Amino acid sequence: MTNKLLDIEREIFLTGYHKVFLLNQSCCSLCKDCSHNRIDCKDKSKSRPSPESFAVDVYETVKKVGLEINVVYENPAEINRIAILLIY
């Protein structure tokens, strides 16, 4: 999913919206041997932060756009993955 979202981000950039940025839905997980830190990241050009790292209240944001999101009370459980594509 991360690669698909990055492709969309790039397509939007190439159409002239140069201020486009993806807040990724979860940890990147592009590399099987992830270093789990930005300093040692092997592909920094694809690394994107999560909405939560920018203090976005994901639950309230999702609810305001009319989507349903629920707190996960037990693991394992089905969870929602939320990405936000910022376009200016």
C-alpha positions as CSV (number, residue, x, y, z in Angstrom):
1,M,0.0,0.0,0.0
2,T,2.8,2.4,0.8
3,N,4.2,2.2,-2.8
4,K,0.7,2.9,-4.2
5,L,0.3,5.9,-2.0
6,L,3.7,7.2,-2.9
7,D,2.8,6.8,-6.6
8,I,-0.3,8.8,-6.1
9,E,1.7,11.5,-4.3
10,R,4.1,11.7,-7.2
11,E,1.3,11.8,-9.8
12,I,-0.3,14.7,-8.0
13,F,3.1,16.5,-7.8
14,L,3.7,16.0,-11.5
15,T,0.3,17.6,-12.3
16,G,1.5,20.9,-10.8
17,Y,0.6,20.6,-7.1
18,H,4.2,20.9,-5.8
19,K,3.1,21.1,-2.2
20,V,1.9,17.5,-1.8
21,F,2.9,15.3,1.1
22,L,1.8,11.9,2.3
23,L,1.3,11.1,6.0
24,N,1.6,7.4,5.8
25,Q,-0.9,4.9,7.2
26,S,1.6,3.0,9.4
27,C,5.2,2.2,9.6
28,C,6.8,2.2,6.2
29,S,7.6,-1.6,6.0
30,L,9.1,-1.2,2.5
31,C,12.3,-2.9,3.4
32,K,12.4,-6.4,5.0
33,D,15.4,-5.4,7.1
34,C,14.1,-2.1,8.3
35,S,16.4,-0.2,10.7
36,H,13.4,1.3,12.5
37,N,15.0,4.7,12.7
38,R,15.3,7.6,10.2
39,I,19.0,8.0,10.6
40,D,19.8,4.5,9.3
41,C,16.9,4.3,6.8
42,K,18.0,2.7,3.5
43,D,15.4,4.6,1.4
44,K,14.8,8.0,2.9
45,S,13.2,9.3,-0.3
46,K,10.2,7.0,0.4
47,S,10.1,7.4,4.1
48,R,7.0,9.2,5.3
49,P,5.8,10.0,8.9
50,S,2.4,9.0,10.2
51,P,-0.4,11.5,10.9
52,E,0.0,10.9,14.6
53,S,3.6,12.1,14.4
54,F,2.3,15.5,13.4
55,A,-0.2,15.4,16.3
56,V,-3.2,14.8,14.0
57,D,-6.1,13.4,15.9
58,V,-6.8,10.6,13.5
59,Y,-10.1,9.5,15.1
60,E,-11.7,13.0,15.0
61,T,-10.3,13.8,11.5
62,V,-11.8,10.5,10.1
63,K,-15.2,11.2,11.9
64,K,-15.3,14.7,10.5
65,V,-15.1,13.5,6.9
66,G,-17.9,11.0,7.6
67,L,-16.0,7.8,7.8
68,E,-16.3,5.2,10.6
69,I,-13.4,4.4,12.8
70,N,-13.4,2.4,16.0
71,V,-10.9,1.9,18.9
72,V,-9.4,-1.6,18.8
73,Y,-10.0,-3.2,22.3
74,E,-8.4,-6.6,21.7
75,N,-5.6,-8.1,19.6
76,P,-5.8,-9.6,17.2
77,A,-8.5,-7.6,15.6
78,E,-9.4,-5.9,12.3
79,I,-7.9,-2.4,12.4
80,N,-8.3,0.7,10.3
81,R,-5.2,2.1,8.5
82,I,-5.5,5.8,7.8
83,A,-3.2,7.7,5.5
84,I,-3.6,11.4,4.7
85,L,-2.5,13.0,1.5
86,L,-2.0,16.8,2.0
87,I,-2.4,18.8,-1.2
88,Y,-1.9,22.6,-1.4
